[in-house]
Amino acid sequence: MKQTAPPKRKETPEEKIASKKARHAERVIRTAISCGLGMAAGIVSYYLAGTPNPVNDSMIEAGLAGVQATPLVGVLVLLVAIVIQKSLFMVLKIDTSKLGKKDWFYQAFMTFATWYLSWTLMLSTSLLSA
């Protein structure tokens, strides 16, 4: 005799709403984590990459005005921030089993975007005050 799975129980409207709210809250938390890590990475990148070159005529002519000594360190900080997200999600007991490539790309992009904005803001304000 052929075995069949028991019929699925239909969700009530209240259960559907509760499920949608829970998924939405989890997405908001994941986005907040990626943005927070990106912002922290941007600030750390600014301080670890070295003091920006002064803005004067000779530096402007050489194309080095405002350039930090080791900007590659800042990029490495970004990569660390992107990589530690999965571990952080596990620590916070956020289910990552359902996340696909598109979801991980989104997480990485949000981290990159906030990293870029915060590092650029730090560089811009430090050059304006010089």
N, C-alpha and C positions, 0 to 999 in steps of 0.2 A: 504494500500500500504506500502511496506517495505521501510524504510528510509536507505539510504546509505551515507557514509561520502564522502565529495568531494574528488576528486583525489588529491594525494600529488603532489606538484610542484617539479619537478626535479631540483636538484642543478646544477648550472653551474660549470665548472672546476675551475673558479676563486673563486667562493663561497666555494668550497670544500677546496681549498688551504688556503683561509682566515680562515675558520673554524678550520682546522688542526693547523694552526699557533697560533690561539687564545687558543686552548686547550693545546698546548705545552707550551706556555708562562705561562699559569695558573699552569701547573704541575711544571715548573721550580720555580715559585714563592713559591708554597707550599713546595717544597723541600728546598729552601733557608731559608724559615721561620723555618722549623723543624731543619735544621742544625744550624742556628743562635741561636735558643732557646737551643739546646743541648750544644752548645759551652758556652753560657752564664751560663747555669745550671752547667756545669762542673767547671767553674771558681768560681761560687758562692759556689758550694759544697766544693771546696778546702778551701775556707776561712771560711765557717761556720762549717766544721767538726773538726776544731782544728788543732793545730800544730802537725806535724808528730813526732813520737818518734825518738830520735837520733839513728844513726847507730853506735853502739858500740858492743863490745863482749857480754856483758850481755844481751842486747836487741836481738841480733842475736840468742843467745842460747835459749832465751825464745820464739823466733818466733814473736817478736813484733817490730822489726826494721822497721821504716817507717810507722807504723800504726797510723792513726789519732785517737783522743780521741772519737769522736762520728761519725763514718762513716755512720750510719743510717740516719743522717741528710742529707747527700749527696744524698742518695737514695730518700728521701722524696722530695728534690729539683727537682730531675729528674721527679718524678711523677707529681709534680705541672707543670713542663714545658710541659709534655705530655698533661695534662688535659686542659691547657689554650689555646692550639692550636685552638680548635674549636671556642672559643670566639674571638680569634685574627682573624681568617678567616672571621668571621661575621663582625667584625669591618672594615676589609679591603674589605668587599663586595665580597668575594670569595664564589662562589656557592658550598655548601657542600652537597646539596641534592643528587647528583649523586655519591657520594663517598660510596663505599661498605666497607665491613669488611677488605678486602685485602688492600684497599687504606689506611684505618686508621691504619692497622698494619704496613704498609710501613712508614707512617708518624711517628709512635711511634718508629719504629726501627731506623730510621735515627736520631731521637732525642737521643735515647739511644746510638747509635754508636758515635756520636760527643761528647756527654756528657762523655762517657767512655774515649775517646781519649784525650779530653782536661783535664779532671781530672787527668788521668794517667800522662800526660805530665807535669802538674803542680807539681805533687808529685815527679816525677823523677828528674826534674830540681832542686827542693828544696832539695832533698836528695844528689844530686851530689855536690851542693854548700856548704853543711854542712861539 
